[in-house]
């Protein structure tokens, strides 16, 4: 059974994922600009990769909490 605390935690995790996705999208859009030096593009791609890793961790947390909730219903 999902508690109110779990529901709030999941909501916050999704909010964090949304913020990081928006940040990654901004980096990706900015990377499409012309006249960018390669070093700036590498730094931008690195930031996108780091954000992607952080999003993956948050998604894994949501899935783990969901799995615990499913197991608790048995």
N, C-alpha and C positions, 0 to 999 in steps of 0.2 A: 504494500500500500504506500503510495507516494505521500509524503508529509508536506506540509506547507513550507518547511525549511528546504526540502529537496526541490520543490517547485521553484522557489526563489533562487536557489543555487543554479538550477538549470537555466532559468531566465537570464541570470547574470553571465553564465558561461556563453550563452548564445549572443548576448550583447557584446562581450569581449571579442568573440569570433567576428561579429559584424564590423566592429571597429578595425580589427586587424585586416579584414578583407578589404575594407575601404582604403586603408593605408596602402596595402599592396596594389590595389587598382590605381591609386594615384601615382605610385612609383612607376607602374607599367605604362600609364598614359604619358607621364613626363618623359619616359625613356624613348618614346616614339618621336620626340622632337628632333629636328635636324640640328646639325652643328654642335653635337655633344662630343666632348673628348672621350676617348675610350676609357680612361680612368674613371670618369663620372658614370659611364654606362656600367662598368664593372661594379662600382660601389652601389649603384641602383639595383642591379641584379642580385647582389649579395643581400641587400635589404629585403628584396622580395623573397629570396630563399629563406631568410631568417623568419620573416613573418609567416611564410607557409609552414615552417616547422612548428611555430607557436600555435598556429591554427590547428594543425594536426594534433598536437597535444591536447588542446581544448576539446576537440571533437572526440578524442579517445576518452577523455574524462566524462563527457556526456554519455557516451556509449557504456562506459563502466557503471555509471550510476544507474542508467536504464536497465542494465543487466541485473544489477543487485535488486532493483525494484521488481523485475520479472520473477526472480528467484524467490523473493519474499512473498509472492502471491500464491505459491504452491501450498 
